[in-house]
Amino acid sequence: MDSIEFINLTAVMVIALIIPLLASLVPKAVRVPAVVLEILAGIVFGPSGLGWVHIDAPVQVLFLLGFSSLLFFAGLDVDVHRLRGTILRFALLGYLVSLVLGVAAGYGVAGVDWVKSPLLIGIALAATTSGTVVALLEDSGHVADDLGQAILAACAVAEFGAVLLLSLAFPTTGGSIGDRVILFAGFGVLVVIVVLAVRFAGASQRLRGMLARLQDTTAEIRVRATMVLMVGFAALAEKFGLESILGAFLAGAVIGIVDRDGSTHPRFRVKLAAIGNGFLIPVFFVTAGLRLNVRELFDSPSAVLRLFVFLIALLVVRGLPALLYRRRFGGRRAAAIGLLQATTLSVIVGATQIGVQTGLISSVNAVALTCAAVLSVLFFPPVAVRLLGPAGPASPGGPGGPAGQAMAAPPAMTGKAETSADRSTL
């Protein structure tokens, strides 16, 4: 304990505090996504920049907790009740096309000896960060219309698919894929049991009364139970030989199922967001910047070239499948869908961490791919907003539509506080 210091952690948290204050001074029209600024600040003050802040034990622990929190909120954003029917078929087909294109791009960069695993690159390129997209659709008023529902479903499928495939195909614990599929099935059964147990417990008047008495006291019992679920699922996933990110993601999905309409407590998700967006997630993104050695990008012209190759690959892999929506929404809005689907960051950060840890991606390629993802968050959403145009009426499956609640965005999503892990704008 004598060797533990909090100087670097304090610096990380000060950076996380100053970023939104400085960003608020910038005109809204030119504001940059918060996560981009946090990563850039980490680069500037980290070992590859000024060298003032370094990663030590406290920073590393909170980095891992922040990553789990990030994936937890990604799972919380997924409305599984909306993933059905035509909207699910389009989302699945689009993701499968993206995966094929991504693996093809992976083989292309593997052919020039940039990476060792085309599949890992393919999974990373086919991912989407739904948190950024959710916040953008809310701000533009599209979250409840037919277009918004299609975009949210496509992003949810892409994010969940990426997390699942990364956990199954590239665990840091070893083992065959067949063994991991069996373990995942067992873990899935455990998740279902937890969901049923929570719902059964929620039907108990006595237990509900106890939770109501403790939820707004210093016990904060609902928040504590949620943190147990997040950390516990992450730990169980590791015990099952899977990646902890899958456990954290599924923990968020479980909470989303149990608290679909936010009726368990009106401030429950606001409290969760305070812990995530107010503490853990900013530490994660600042530390992600500390971990990036951007100097490697400028060691040779080919290193800089890789960044732009990965950025174009992101746009092609996730943008081309948006042509599936052209007949339904028109070419202009299909282009917007493609740009939003190509907006990614959190999954790529996770994929590059796994790739470096397993030796499948070199440090320079991890930096290039992460920086390409940062640029996607920076440039793609503003263009997409202009292409989307005005919001339309609620979709047939959306709020107020004749199909009822099957595809509806829950009230907790349309009126919630900022729970998006990527907090698209400040």
The 8 nearest C-alpha neighbors of each residue, nearest first, counted from 0:
[[1, 3, 2, 4, 56, 57, 5, 55],
 [0, 2, 3, 4, 5, 56, 57, 6],
 [3, 1, 0, 4, 56, 5, 55, 57],
 [2, 4, 0, 1, 5, 56, 57, 55],
 [5, 3, 6, 2, 57, 7, 1, 8],
 [4, 6, 8, 7, 9, 57, 3, 58],
 [5, 7, 9, 8, 4, 10, 52, 11],
 [8, 6, 10, 9, 5, 52, 53, 11],
 [9, 7, 11, 5, 10, 58, 6, 12],
 [8, 10, 6, 12, 7, 11, 5, 13],
 [9, 11, 7, 13, 8, 12, 14, 6],
 [12, 10, 8, 14, 9, 13, 7, 15],
 [11, 13, 15, 9, 14, 10, 16, 8],
 [14, 12, 16, 10, 15, 11, 9, 17],
 [15, 13, 11, 17, 12, 16, 18, 10],
 [14, 16, 12, 13, 18, 17, 281, 11],
 [17, 15, 13, 14, 18, 12, 19, 20],
 [16, 18, 20, 14, 15, 19, 21, 13],
 [17, 19, 21, 20, 15, 16, 22, 14],
 [20, 18, 22, 21, 17, 23, 16, 425],
 [21, 19, 17, 23, 18, 22, 24, 16],
 [20, 22, 18, 23, 19, 24, 17, 25],
 [23, 21, 19, 24, 25, 20, 18, 30],
 [24, 22, 20, 25, 21, 19, 425, 26],
 [25, 23, 22, 21, 26, 20, 27, 19],
 [24, 26, 22, 23, 30, 27, 29, 21],
 [27, 25, 28, 29, 30, 24, 23, 22],
 [26, 28, 30, 29, 25, 23, 425, 24],
 [27, 29, 26, 30, 25, 31, 381, 424],
 [30, 28, 27, 26, 31, 25, 381, 22],
 [31, 29, 27, 28, 25, 26, 32, 22],
 [30, 32, 33, 29, 424, 377, 35, 36],
 [33, 31, 424, 423, 35, 34, 377, 30],
 [32, 34, 36, 35, 424, 425, 37, 31],
 [33, 35, 37, 36, 32, 421, 38, 284],
 [34, 36, 38, 33, 37, 32, 373, 39],
 [37, 35, 39, 33, 34, 38, 40, 32],
 [36, 38, 285, 34, 40, 35, 39, 284],
 [37, 39, 288, 285, 41, 35, 40, 284],
 [38, 40, 36, 42, 41, 37, 35, 288],
 [41, 39, 43, 37, 42, 38, 36, 44],
 [40, 42, 288, 289, 285, 38, 39, 44],
 [41, 43, 288, 39, 45, 289, 40, 44],
 [44, 42, 48, 40, 41, 45, 49, 39],
 [43, 45, 49, 41, 51, 48, 42, 50],
 [46, 44, 289, 50, 52, 42, 48, 41],
 [45, 47, 50, 48, 53, 289, 49, 52],
 [46, 48, 292, 45, 294, 293, 42, 50],
 [49, 47, 43, 45, 46, 50, 44, 42],
 [48, 50, 44, 51, 43, 45, 46, 47],
 [51, 49, 46, 45, 48, 52, 44, 47],
 [50, 52, 44, 49, 45, 53, 46, 48],
 [53, 51, 45, 7, 50, 44, 10, 46],
 [54, 52, 45, 7, 55, 46, 51, 289],
 [53, 55, 58, 59, 56, 7, 52, 289],
 [54, 56, 58, 57, 59, 53, 7, 8],
 [55, 57, 59, 58, 60, 54, 3, 4],
 [58, 56, 60, 59, 55, 61, 8, 5],
 [57, 59, 61, 8, 55, 56, 60, 54],
 [58, 60, 62, 56, 57, 61, 55, 54],
 [61, 59, 57, 63, 62, 58, 56, 64],
 [60, 62, 64, 58, 63, 59, 65, 57],
 [63, 61, 283, 59, 65, 60, 64, 58],
 [64, 62, 66, 60, 61, 65, 67, 59],
 [65, 63, 61, 67, 66, 62, 68, 60],
 [64, 66, 279, 280, 283, 68, 62, 63],
 [65, 67, 69, 63, 68, 64, 283, 62],
 [68, 66, 64, 70, 65, 247, 69, 244],
 [67, 69, 71, 65, 66, 70, 275, 64],
 [68, 70, 66, 67, 71, 72, 420, 65],
 [69, 71, 248, 73, 67, 72, 68, 247],
 [72, 70, 251, 248, 68, 247, 74, 73],
 [73, 71, 75, 74, 69, 70, 251, 420],
 [72, 74, 70, 76, 71, 75, 130, 69],
 [73, 75, 251, 252, 248, 71, 72, 77],
 [74, 76, 251, 72, 252, 255, 73, 77],
 [77, 75, 73, 74, 72, 78, 130, 255],
 [78, 76, 74, 75, 155, 79, 252, 73],
 [79, 77, 80, 81, 76, 255, 82, 408],
 [78, 80, 82, 81, 77, 256, 252, 83],
 [81, 79, 78, 82, 405, 406, 83, 407],
 [80, 82, 406, 79, 405, 78, 83, 407],
 [83, 81, 87, 79, 80, 152, 86, 406],
 [84, 82, 87, 81, 86, 85, 80, 88],
 [83, 85, 87, 86, 88, 82, 81, 89],
 [86, 84, 88, 87, 89, 83, 90, 82],
 [85, 87, 89, 84, 88, 149, 90, 83],
 [88, 86, 83, 90, 82, 85, 89, 84],
 [89, 87, 85, 91, 90, 86, 92, 84],
 [88, 90, 92, 86, 87, 91, 93, 85],
 [89, 91, 153, 87, 93, 88, 92, 152],
 [92, 90, 94, 88, 93, 89, 87, 95],
 [93, 91, 95, 89, 94, 90, 88, 96],
 [92, 94, 320, 96, 90, 91, 95, 89],
 [93, 95, 97, 91, 96, 92, 157, 98],
 [96, 94, 98, 92, 97, 93, 91, 99],
 [97, 95, 93, 99, 94, 98, 100, 92],
 [98, 96, 94, 316, 100, 125, 95, 99],
 [97, 99, 101, 95, 96, 100, 125, 121],
 [98, 100, 96, 102, 101, 97, 103, 95],
 [101, 99, 103, 97, 316, 98, 102, 104],
 [121, 102, 100, 98, 104, 103, 99, 316],
 [101, 103, 121, 105, 99, 104, 118, 100],
 [104, 102, 100, 106, 105, 101, 99, 107],
 [103, 105, 107, 101, 102, 106, 100, 108],
 [106, 104, 117, 102, 120, 107, 103, 108],
 [105, 107, 109, 117, 103, 104, 108, 110],
 [106, 108, 104, 110, 105, 109, 103, 111],
 [107, 109, 110, 105, 111, 113, 106, 104],
 [110, 108, 112, 106, 114, 113, 111, 107],
 [109, 111, 107, 108, 112, 106, 113, 114],
 [110, 112, 109, 108, 113, 107, 114, 106],
 [113, 111, 109, 110, 114, 108, 115, 107],
 [112, 114, 109, 108, 111, 364, 115, 110],
 [115, 113, 109, 360, 112, 116, 108, 359],
 [114, 116, 359, 109, 360, 117, 113, 112],
 [115, 117, 118, 119, 114, 359, 120, 109],
 [118, 116, 105, 106, 120, 119, 102, 121],
 [119, 117, 121, 102, 116, 120, 122, 105],
 [118, 120, 122, 121, 116, 117, 123, 350],
 [121, 119, 123, 105, 117, 118, 122, 124],
 [101, 120, 122, 102, 118, 124, 119, 105],
 [123, 121, 125, 119, 120, 124, 161, 118],
 [122, 124, 120, 347, 121, 126, 125, 350],
 [123, 125, 121, 313, 126, 122, 101, 120],
 [126, 124, 122, 97, 98, 123, 101, 317],
 [127, 125, 157, 158, 123, 124, 161, 122],
 [128, 126, 343, 158, 154, 340, 157, 342],
 [127, 129, 343, 130, 131, 344, 342, 345],
 [128, 130, 132, 154, 131, 127, 133, 155],
 [131, 129, 419, 133, 132, 128, 420, 421],
 [132, 130, 423, 421, 134, 129, 133, 128],
 [131, 133, 135, 129, 130, 134, 136, 339],
 [134, 132, 130, 136, 135, 131, 129, 137],
 [135, 133, 137, 131, 132, 136, 423, 138],
 [134, 136, 132, 138, 137, 133, 139, 131],
 [137, 135, 142, 141, 139, 133, 138, 134],
 [138, 136, 134, 140, 142, 135, 139, 133],
 [137, 139, 135, 136, 140, 134, 141, 142],
 [140, 138, 136, 137, 141, 135, 390, 384],
 [141, 139, 137, 390, 138, 142, 136, 143],
 [142, 140, 147, 390, 136, 144, 143, 139],
 [141, 143, 147, 136, 137, 140, 144, 148],
 [144, 142, 393, 141, 397, 147, 408, 148],
 [145, 143, 393, 394, 147, 141, 146, 392],
 [144, 146, 394, 148, 147, 393, 149, 143],
 [147, 145, 149, 148, 144, 150, 141, 328],
 [146, 148, 142, 141, 150, 144, 149, 145],
 [147, 149, 151, 145, 146, 150, 152, 144],
 [150, 148, 146, 152, 147, 151, 86, 153],
 [151, 149, 147, 153, 152, 148, 154, 146],
 [152, 150, 154, 148, 153, 149, 155, 147],
 [151, 153, 155, 149, 154, 150, 90, 156],
 [152, 154, 90, 150, 156, 151, 155, 157],
 [155, 153, 157, 151, 129, 152, 156, 127],
 [154, 156, 152, 158, 157, 153, 77, 151],
 [155, 157, 159, 153, 154, 158, 160, 152],
 [158, 156, 154, 160, 126, 155, 159, 127],
 [157, 159, 161, 155, 127, 126, 160, 156],
 [158, 160, 162, 156, 161, 157, 155, 163],
 [161, 159, 157, 163, 158, 162, 156, 164],
 [160, 162, 158, 164, 163, 159, 126, 122],
 [163, 161, 159, 165, 160, 164, 245, 166],
 [162, 164, 160, 166, 161, 165, 159, 167],
 [165, 163, 167, 161, 166, 162, 168, 160],
 [166, 164, 162, 169, 168, 163, 167, 161],
 [165, 167, 242, 163, 164, 170, 241, 169],
 [168, 166, 164, 165, 169, 179, 163, 170],
 [167, 169, 165, 164, 166, 176, 170, 179],
 [170, 168, 165, 166, 167, 171, 353, 119],
 [171, 169, 172, 166, 242, 173, 241, 168],
 [170, 172, 173, 169, 357, 353, 242, 356],
 [173, 171, 170, 240, 174, 241, 237, 242],
 [174, 172, 171, 170, 175, 240, 169, 241],
 [173, 175, 178, 176, 172, 179, 240, 170],
 [176, 174, 178, 177, 179, 173, 168, 180],
 [177, 175, 179, 178, 180, 168, 167, 174],
 [178, 176, 180, 179, 175, 181, 174, 182],
 [177, 179, 181, 175, 176, 180, 182, 174],
 [178, 180, 182, 176, 181, 177, 183, 167],
 [181, 179, 183, 177, 182, 178, 176, 184],
 [182, 180, 184, 178, 179, 183, 185, 177],
 [181, 183, 179, 185, 184, 180, 239, 186],
 [182, 184, 186, 180, 185, 181, 179, 187],
 [185, 183, 187, 181, 182, 186, 180, 188],
 [186, 184, 182, 188, 183, 187, 181, 189],
 [185, 187, 183, 189, 184, 188, 182, 190],
 [188, 186, 184, 190, 189, 185, 183, 191],
 [189, 187, 191, 185, 186, 190, 192, 184],
 [188, 190, 186, 192, 187, 191, 193, 185],
 [191, 189, 187, 193, 192, 188, 194, 186],
 [192, 190, 194, 188, 193, 189, 195, 187],
 [191, 193, 189, 195, 190, 194, 196, 188],
 [192, 194, 196, 190, 191, 195, 197, 189],
 [195, 193, 191, 197, 196, 192, 198, 190],
 [196, 194, 198, 192, 193, 197, 199, 191],
 [195, 197, 193, 199, 194, 198, 192, 200],
 [198, 196, 200, 194, 199, 195, 201, 193],
 [197, 199, 201, 195, 200, 196, 194, 202],
 [200, 198, 196, 202, 201, 197, 195, 203],
 [199, 201, 197, 202, 198, 203, 196, 206],
 [202, 200, 198, 199, 203, 197, 207, 206],
 [201, 203, 199, 200, 204, 198, 207, 206],
 [204, 202, 206, 201, 205, 200, 207, 199],
 [203, 205, 207, 206, 208, 202, 201, 209],
 [206, 204, 208, 203, 207, 209, 210, 202],
 [205, 207, 209, 203, 208, 204, 210, 200],
 [208, 206, 204, 210, 209, 205, 211, 203],
 [207, 209, 211, 205, 206, 210, 204, 212],
 [208, 210, 206, 212, 207, 211, 205, 213],
 [211, 209, 207, 213, 212, 208, 214, 206],
 [210, 212, 208, 209, 214, 213, 207, 215],
 [211, 213, 209, 210, 214, 208, 215, 216],
 [212, 214, 210, 216, 211, 215, 220, 218],
 [213, 215, 219, 220, 211, 210, 216, 221],
 [216, 214, 219, 213, 217, 212, 218, 211],
 [217, 215, 218, 213, 219, 214, 212, 220],
 [216, 218, 219, 215, 213, 214, 220, 223],
 [217, 219, 220, 216, 213, 214, 215, 223],
 [220, 218, 214, 217, 222, 215, 216, 221],
 [219, 221, 214, 223, 218, 222, 213, 224],
 [222, 220, 224, 223, 219, 214, 225, 210],
 [221, 223, 225, 224, 220, 219, 226, 271],
 [224, 222, 220, 226, 225, 221, 227, 219],
 [223, 225, 227, 221, 222, 226, 220, 228],
 [226, 224, 228, 222, 227, 223, 221, 229],
 [225, 227, 229, 223, 228, 224, 230, 222],
 [228, 226, 224, 225, 230, 231, 229, 223],
 [227, 229, 225, 231, 226, 230, 232, 250],
 [230, 228, 226, 247, 250, 232, 231, 227],
 [229, 231, 233, 227, 232, 228, 226, 234],
 [230, 232, 228, 234, 233, 227, 229, 235],
 [231, 233, 246, 235, 229, 234, 230, 228],
 [232, 234, 246, 243, 230, 247, 236, 231],
 [235, 233, 231, 237, 232, 236, 230, 238],
 [236, 234, 238, 232, 237, 233, 231, 239],
 [235, 237, 241, 239, 233, 246, 243, 238],
 [236, 238, 240, 241, 234, 239, 235, 243],
 [239, 237, 235, 240, 236, 234, 241, 233],
 [240, 238, 236, 237, 241, 182, 235, 186],
 [239, 241, 237, 238, 172, 236, 179, 242],
 [242, 240, 236, 237, 166, 239, 170, 243],
 [243, 241, 166, 244, 237, 245, 170, 236],
 [242, 244, 233, 246, 245, 236, 237, 247],
 [245, 243, 247, 242, 246, 67, 248, 70],
 [246, 244, 248, 243, 247, 242, 162, 249],
 [245, 247, 233, 232, 243, 236, 249, 244],
 [246, 248, 71, 250, 233, 244, 229, 67],
 [247, 249, 71, 74, 70, 245, 251, 250],
 [248, 250, 252, 246, 251, 247, 74, 253],
 [251, 249, 247, 253, 229, 252, 248, 228],
 [250, 252, 75, 74, 71, 254, 248, 249],
 [251, 253, 74, 249, 75, 255, 250, 254],
 [254, 252, 250, 256, 255, 251, 249, 257],
 [255, 253, 257, 251, 256, 252, 258, 250],
 [254, 256, 252, 75, 259, 258, 253, 257],
 [257, 255, 259, 253, 254, 258, 252, 79],
 [256, 258, 254, 255, 259, 253, 198, 194],
 [259, 257, 255, 261, 256, 260, 254, 263],
 [258, 260, 255, 256, 261, 257, 409, 411],
 [261, 259, 409, 262, 411, 410, 258, 263],
 [262, 260, 411, 258, 263, 259, 265, 264],
 [261, 263, 264, 260, 265, 258, 259, 411],
 [264, 262, 261, 258, 265, 267, 260, 257],
 [263, 265, 267, 262, 266, 261, 268, 214],
 [266, 264, 267, 262, 261, 263, 268, 269],
 [267, 265, 269, 264, 268, 270, 261, 271],
 [268, 266, 264, 270, 269, 265, 271, 222],
 [269, 267, 271, 270, 266, 272, 415, 416],
 [268, 270, 272, 266, 271, 267, 416, 273],
 [269, 271, 273, 268, 267, 272, 266, 274],
 [272, 270, 268, 274, 273, 269, 275, 267],
 [271, 273, 418, 275, 269, 270, 274, 276],
 [274, 272, 277, 270, 271, 275, 276, 269],
 [275, 273, 277, 271, 272, 278, 276, 279],
 [274, 276, 272, 279, 280, 277, 273, 278],
 [277, 275, 280, 272, 273, 278, 274, 281],
 [278, 276, 273, 274, 275, 279, 272, 281],
 [277, 279, 274, 275, 276, 280, 281, 282],
 [278, 280, 65, 275, 282, 281, 283, 276],
 [279, 281, 65, 283, 282, 276, 275, 278],
 [282, 280, 284, 283, 279, 15, 278, 285],
 [283, 281, 285, 279, 280, 284, 286, 62],
 [282, 284, 62, 65, 280, 286, 281, 285],
 [285, 283, 287, 281, 286, 38, 282, 37],
 [284, 286, 41, 37, 38, 288, 282, 287],
 [285, 287, 289, 283, 288, 284, 282, 41],
 [288, 286, 284, 290, 285, 289, 283, 38],
 [287, 289, 41, 38, 42, 286, 285, 291],
 [290, 288, 41, 45, 286, 42, 287, 291],
 [289, 291, 287, 288, 286, 292, 45, 42],
 [292, 290, 288, 289, 293, 366, 42, 287],
 [291, 293, 47, 294, 295, 290, 366, 46],
 [294, 292, 295, 296, 291, 47, 366, 297],
 [293, 295, 296, 292, 297, 47, 298, 48],
 [294, 296, 298, 293, 297, 363, 292, 302],
 [297, 295, 302, 303, 294, 293, 298, 363],
 [296, 298, 299, 295, 294, 303, 302, 300],
 [297, 299, 295, 296, 294, 302, 300, 303],
 [298, 300, 297, 301, 302, 296, 303, 295],
 [301, 299, 302, 303, 304, 297, 298, 296],
 [302, 300, 304, 299, 303, 305, 296, 298],
 [301, 303, 296, 305, 304, 300, 299, 297],
 [304, 302, 296, 305, 300, 301, 306, 297],
 [303, 305, 301, 302, 306, 307, 308, 300],
 [306, 304, 308, 302, 303, 307, 367, 309],
 [305, 307, 367, 309, 304, 303, 308, 371],
 [306, 308, 310, 309, 304, 305, 311, 371],
 [309, 307, 305, 311, 310, 306, 312, 304],
 [308, 310, 312, 306, 307, 311, 368, 371],
 [311, 309, 371, 307, 313, 312, 308, 306],
 [312, 310, 314, 308, 313, 309, 307, 315],
 [311, 313, 309, 315, 310, 314, 316, 308],
 [314, 312, 310, 316, 311, 124, 315, 341],
 [313, 315, 318, 311, 341, 312, 317, 316],
 [314, 316, 318, 312, 319, 313, 317, 311],
 [317, 315, 97, 313, 100, 101, 314, 318],
 [318, 316, 341, 97, 340, 315, 314, 319],
 [317, 319, 337, 315, 314, 321, 320, 316],
 [318, 320, 321, 315, 322, 317, 316, 337],
 [321, 319, 93, 322, 318, 323, 317, 96],
 [322, 320, 337, 323, 319, 318, 333, 324],
 [323, 321, 325, 320, 324, 319, 333, 334],
 [322, 324, 321, 325, 320, 326, 93, 89],
 [325, 323, 322, 327, 321, 333, 326, 328],
 [326, 324, 329, 330, 322, 333, 328, 327],
 [327, 325, 324, 329, 328, 323, 330, 322],
 [326, 328, 324, 325, 329, 323, 333, 330],
 [327, 329, 325, 326, 332, 324, 333, 330],
 [330, 328, 325, 326, 331, 332, 327, 333],
 [329, 331, 333, 325, 332, 334, 328, 326],
 [332, 330, 334, 333, 329, 386, 335, 387],
 [331, 333, 335, 334, 387, 330, 329, 328],
 [334, 332, 330, 336, 325, 335, 331, 321],
 [333, 335, 337, 332, 331, 336, 330, 338],
 [334, 336, 383, 332, 338, 333, 337, 386],
 [337, 335, 333, 339, 334, 338, 321, 340],
 [336, 338, 318, 321, 334, 340, 335, 339],
 [339, 337, 341, 335, 379, 340, 336, 383],
 [338, 340, 336, 342, 341, 337, 380, 335],
 [339, 341, 337, 342, 338, 317, 127, 336],
 [342, 340, 317, 338, 339, 314, 313, 343],
 [343, 341, 339, 375, 376, 340, 127, 128],
 [344, 342, 128, 127, 372, 341, 376, 126],
 [343, 345, 372, 347, 346, 128, 348, 373],
 [344, 346, 348, 347, 128, 349, 343, 69],
 [347, 345, 349, 348, 344, 350, 126, 123],
 [346, 348, 350, 349, 344, 123, 345, 351],
 [349, 347, 345, 351, 346, 350, 344, 369],
 [348, 350, 346, 352, 347, 351, 353, 345],
 [351, 349, 347, 353, 352, 348, 346, 354],
 [350, 352, 354, 365, 348, 353, 349, 347],
 [353, 351, 349, 355, 350, 354, 356, 348],
 [354, 352, 356, 350, 351, 355, 357, 349],
 [355, 353, 359, 351, 360, 357, 352, 356],
 [354, 356, 358, 360, 352, 357, 353, 351],
 [355, 357, 353, 354, 358, 352, 171, 359],
 [358, 356, 354, 355, 359, 353, 171, 360],
 [357, 359, 355, 356, 360, 354, 361, 115],
 [360, 358, 354, 115, 357, 116, 355, 114],
 [361, 359, 354, 355, 114, 358, 365, 364],
 [362, 360, 364, 363, 355, 365, 359, 358],
 [361, 363, 365, 364, 366, 355, 360, 292],
 [364, 362, 366, 365, 361, 295, 367, 296],
 [365, 363, 367, 366, 361, 362, 368, 360],
 [364, 366, 362, 368, 351, 363, 367, 369],
 [365, 367, 363, 369, 364, 368, 291, 370],
 [366, 368, 306, 364, 370, 365, 369, 305],
 [367, 369, 371, 365, 370, 366, 309, 364],
 [370, 368, 372, 366, 371, 367, 365, 348],
 [369, 371, 373, 367, 372, 368, 366, 374],
 [372, 370, 310, 368, 374, 369, 373, 306],
 [371, 373, 375, 369, 344, 370, 374, 343],
 [374, 372, 370, 376, 371, 375, 35, 377],
 [373, 375, 377, 371, 372, 376, 378, 370],
 [374, 376, 372, 342, 379, 377, 373, 378],
 [377, 375, 373, 342, 374, 378, 379, 343],
 [376, 378, 374, 375, 373, 379, 32, 31],
 [379, 377, 375, 376, 380, 374, 381, 382],
 [378, 380, 375, 338, 382, 381, 376, 383],
 [381, 379, 383, 382, 378, 339, 384, 376],
 [382, 380, 384, 383, 379, 378, 385, 377],
 [383, 381, 385, 380, 384, 379, 386, 378],
 [382, 384, 335, 380, 386, 385, 381, 338],
 [385, 383, 387, 381, 386, 382, 380, 388],
 [384, 386, 382, 383, 387, 388, 381, 335],
 [385, 387, 383, 384, 335, 388, 332, 331],
 [388, 386, 384, 332, 385, 335, 383, 389],
 [387, 389, 386, 385, 390, 384, 332, 139],
 [390, 388, 391, 387, 139, 140, 141, 385],
 [391, 389, 141, 140, 388, 392, 144, 139],
 [390, 392, 144, 389, 393, 141, 145, 146],
 [393, 391, 144, 394, 390, 145, 143, 141],
 [394, 392, 144, 143, 397, 398, 145, 400],
 [393, 395, 145, 144, 397, 396, 400, 392],
 [396, 394, 400, 397, 402, 401, 393, 145],
 [397, 395, 402, 406, 394, 400, 403, 407],
 [396, 398, 407, 394, 400, 406, 393, 395],
 [399, 397, 407, 400, 393, 143, 404, 396],
 [398, 400, 397, 401, 403, 393, 395, 396],
 [399, 401, 395, 397, 396, 402, 398, 403],
 [402, 400, 403, 395, 396, 399, 397, 398],
 [401, 403, 396, 400, 395, 404, 405, 397],
 [404, 402, 401, 400, 405, 396, 399, 397],
 [403, 405, 407, 406, 396, 397, 402, 398],
 [404, 406, 81, 407, 403, 80, 396, 402],
 [407, 405, 81, 396, 397, 404, 80, 408],
 [408, 406, 397, 404, 398, 405, 396, 409],
 [407, 409, 143, 412, 410, 397, 406, 413],
 [410, 408, 260, 411, 412, 407, 259, 413],
 [411, 409, 413, 412, 260, 414, 408, 261],
 [410, 412, 415, 261, 409, 414, 260, 413],
 [413, 411, 415, 410, 409, 414, 408, 76],
 [412, 414, 410, 411, 415, 137, 409, 408],
 [415, 413, 411, 412, 410, 416, 137, 409],
 [416, 414, 411, 412, 413, 417, 418, 269],
 [415, 417, 269, 418, 414, 272, 268, 412],
 [416, 418, 419, 415, 272, 422, 269, 276],
 [417, 419, 272, 416, 420, 276, 72, 415],
 [420, 418, 130, 422, 421, 417, 131, 134],
 [419, 421, 69, 130, 422, 72, 418, 276],
 [420, 422, 131, 419, 423, 130, 34, 33],
 [423, 421, 419, 424, 420, 131, 33, 417],
 [422, 424, 131, 32, 421, 134, 33, 135],
 [425, 423, 32, 422, 33, 31, 30, 134],
 [424, 33, 19, 32, 23, 422, 22, 423]]
